[in-house]
Amino acid sequence: MNEPEYPPLLTDGFQYITVTDIDRLMVKPFRQARRYEIAEGLKLLIEEISQLGLSGEVWVDGSFATRKPIPNDVDVVFLFDRDAVESLEGSNALRFRKLLLNRQVTLLHYHVDVYFIDKNNQLDRAKWQRVFGMNRTKTETKGIFVIQF
């Protein structure tokens, strides 16, 4: 059985938001505990990645960024400078691998389906803009929420 296509919360383009906007835009209008759990996981993941000393941005997508009342998770792609990632050492490098390269664990613990790309790779940026900028059936455009950190 195919799940219905839910309208996006953002219809077109990029919308820059803060971490605190997540609750206002994606949780409170729905009053669903599952959305709260997903938001808390996403905020925690962003905080833990910020503690590694990396700066970047995260694009937010998936059913969490639609009007689906009870999504399963949130899909995100983190954009970092590849040189900064490769310069991580010791426990920070291990933590980065645990958070961003072990996707199944991140999905289980944070409710986040996570990817990351080099923010300077224009081909990767264009690919993810196409992926996140269209609905599941590829029939309508939708917007992308962006959080910088």
Contacts in CASP RR format, 6 or more apart in sequence:
PFRMAT RR
TARGET T0000
AUTHOR 0000-0000-0000
METHOD contacts of the structure
MODEL  1
MNEPEYPPLLTDGFQYITVTDIDRLMVKPFRQARRYEIAEGLKLLIEEIS
QLGLSGEVWVDGSFATRKPIPNDVDVVFLFDRDAVESLEGSNALRFRKLL
LNRQVTLLHYHVDVYFIDKNNQLDRAKWQRVFGMNRTKTETKGIFVIQF
5 135 0 8 1.000
5 136 0 8 1.000
5 137 0 8 1.000
6 63 0 8 1.000
6 66 0 8 1.000
6 67 0 8 1.000
6 68 0 8 1.000
7 66 0 8 1.000
7 67 0 8 1.000
8 65 0 8 1.000
8 66 0 8 1.000
8 67 0 8 1.000
8 135 0 8 1.000
8 140 0 8 1.000
8 142 0 8 1.000
8 143 0 8 1.000
9 25 0 8 1.000
9 26 0 8 1.000
9 65 0 8 1.000
9 66 0 8 1.000
9 67 0 8 1.000
9 145 0 8 1.000
10 65 0 8 1.000
10 142 0 8 1.000
10 143 0 8 1.000
10 144 0 8 1.000
10 145 0 8 1.000
11 141 0 8 1.000
11 142 0 8 1.000
11 143 0 8 1.000
12 141 0 8 1.000
12 142 0 8 1.000
12 143 0 8 1.000
13 133 0 8 1.000
13 141 0 8 1.000
13 143 0 8 1.000
13 144 0 8 1.000
14 143 0 8 1.000
14 144 0 8 1.000
14 145 0 8 1.000
14 146 0 8 1.000
15 143 0 8 1.000
15 144 0 8 1.000
15 145 0 8 1.000
15 146 0 8 1.000
16 146 0 8 1.000
16 147 0 8 1.000
16 148 0 8 1.000
17 25 0 8 1.000
17 145 0 8 1.000
17 146 0 8 1.000
17 147 0 8 1.000
18 147 0 8 1.000
19 43 0 8 1.000
19 46 0 8 1.000
19 47 0 8 1.000
19 147 0 8 1.000
19 149 0 8 1.000
22 39 0 8 1.000
22 42 0 8 1.000
22 43 0 8 1.000
22 60 0 8 1.000
22 147 0 8 1.000
23 36 0 8 1.000
23 39 0 8 1.000
25 145 0 8 1.000
26 35 0 8 1.000
26 39 0 8 1.000
26 60 0 8 1.000
26 64 0 8 1.000
26 65 0 8 1.000
26 145 0 8 1.000
27 35 0 8 1.000
27 36 0 8 1.000
27 39 0 8 1.000
30 69 0 8 1.000
32 69 0 8 1.000
32 70 0 8 1.000
34 70 0 8 1.000
34 71 0 8 1.000
35 64 0 8 1.000
35 69 0 8 1.000
35 70 0 8 1.000
35 71 0 8 1.000
37 111 0 8 1.000
38 64 0 8 1.000
38 71 0 8 1.000
38 73 0 8 1.000
38 74 0 8 1.000
38 111 0 8 1.000
38 112 0 8 1.000
39 74 0 8 1.000
41 109 0 8 1.000
41 110 0 8 1.000
41 111 0 8 1.000
41 112 0 8 1.000
42 60 0 8 1.000
42 64 0 8 1.000
42 74 0 8 1.000
42 76 0 8 1.000
42 110 0 8 1.000
42 111 0 8 1.000
42 112 0 8 1.000
44 110 0 8 1.000
45 99 0 8 1.000
45 106 0 8 1.000
45 110 0 8 1.000
45 112 0 8 1.000
45 114 0 8 1.000
46 58 0 8 1.000
46 147 0 8 1.000
46 149 0 8 1.000
48 95 0 8 1.000
48 99 0 8 1.000
49 78 0 8 1.000
49 96 0 8 1.000
49 99 0 8 1.000
49 100 0 8 1.000
49 149 0 8 1.000
50 149 0 8 1.000
52 88 0 8 1.000
52 92 0 8 1.000
52 95 0 8 1.000
52 96 0 8 1.000
53 92 0 8 1.000
54 80 0 8 1.000
54 84 0 8 1.000
54 85 0 8 1.000
54 88 0 8 1.000
54 96 0 8 1.000
55 80 0 8 1.000
55 84 0 8 1.000
55 148 0 8 1.000
55 149 0 8 1.000
56 78 0 8 1.000
56 79 0 8 1.000
56 80 0 8 1.000
56 81 0 8 1.000
56 119 0 8 1.000
56 148 0 8 1.000
56 149 0 8 1.000
57 78 0 8 1.000
57 79 0 8 1.000
57 119 0 8 1.000
57 146 0 8 1.000
57 147 0 8 1.000
57 148 0 8 1.000
57 149 0 8 1.000
58 76 0 8 1.000
58 77 0 8 1.000
58 78 0 8 1.000
58 79 0 8 1.000
58 146 0 8 1.000
58 147 0 8 1.000
58 149 0 8 1.000
59 76 0 8 1.000
59 77 0 8 1.000
59 79 0 8 1.000
59 128 0 8 1.000
59 132 0 8 1.000
59 144 0 8 1.000
59 145 0 8 1.000
59 146 0 8 1.000
60 74 0 8 1.000
60 75 0 8 1.000
60 76 0 8 1.000
60 144 0 8 1.000
60 145 0 8 1.000
60 146 0 8 1.000
60 147 0 8 1.000
61 74 0 8 1.000
61 75 0 8 1.000
61 76 0 8 1.000
61 77 0 8 1.000
61 131 0 8 1.000
61 132 0 8 1.000
61 133 0 8 1.000
61 144 0 8 1.000
61 145 0 8 1.000
62 71 0 8 1.000
62 73 0 8 1.000
62 74 0 8 1.000
62 75 0 8 1.000
62 132 0 8 1.000
63 71 0 8 1.000
63 72 0 8 1.000
63 73 0 8 1.000
64 71 0 8 1.000
64 73 0 8 1.000
64 74 0 8 1.000
64 75 0 8 1.000
65 74 0 8 1.000
65 142 0 8 1.000
65 143 0 8 1.000
65 144 0 8 1.000
65 145 0 8 1.000
66 142 0 8 1.000
72 111 0 8 1.000
73 107 0 8 1.000
73 111 0 8 1.000
73 112 0 8 1.000
73 113 0 8 1.000
74 111 0 8 1.000
74 112 0 8 1.000
74 113 0 8 1.000
75 112 0 8 1.000
75 113 0 8 1.000
75 115 0 8 1.000
75 132 0 8 1.000
76 112 0 8 1.000
76 113 0 8 1.000
76 114 0 8 1.000
76 115 0 8 1.000
77 114 0 8 1.000
77 115 0 8 1.000
77 116 0 8 1.000
77 117 0 8 1.000
77 128 0 8 1.000
77 132 0 8 1.000
78 100 0 8 1.000
78 114 0 8 1.000
78 115 0 8 1.000
78 116 0 8 1.000
78 117 0 8 1.000
79 116 0 8 1.000
79 117 0 8 1.000
79 118 0 8 1.000
79 119 0 8 1.000
79 125 0 8 1.000
80 116 0 8 1.000
80 117 0 8 1.000
80 118 0 8 1.000
80 119 0 8 1.000
81 118 0 8 1.000
81 119 0 8 1.000
81 120 0 8 1.000
82 118 0 8 1.000
82 120 0 8 1.000
82 121 0 8 1.000
85 96 0 8 1.000
85 116 0 8 1.000
88 96 0 8 1.000
98 105 0 8 1.000
99 106 0 8 1.000
99 114 0 8 1.000
100 106 0 8 1.000
100 114 0 8 1.000
100 116 0 8 1.000
103 113 0 8 1.000
103 114 0 8 1.000
103 115 0 8 1.000
106 112 0 8 1.000
106 113 0 8 1.000
106 114 0 8 1.000
107 113 0 8 1.000
107 114 0 8 1.000
115 128 0 8 1.000
117 124 0 8 1.000
117 125 0 8 1.000
117 128 0 8 1.000
118 124 0 8 1.000
119 125 0 8 1.000
129 144 0 8 1.000
132 142 0 8 1.000
132 143 0 8 1.000
132 144 0 8 1.000
133 141 0 8 1.000
133 142 0 8 1.000
133 143 0 8 1.000
133 144 0 8 1.000
134 140 0 8 1.000
134 141 0 8 1.000
134 142 0 8 1.000
135 141 0 8 1.000
135 142 0 8 1.000
END
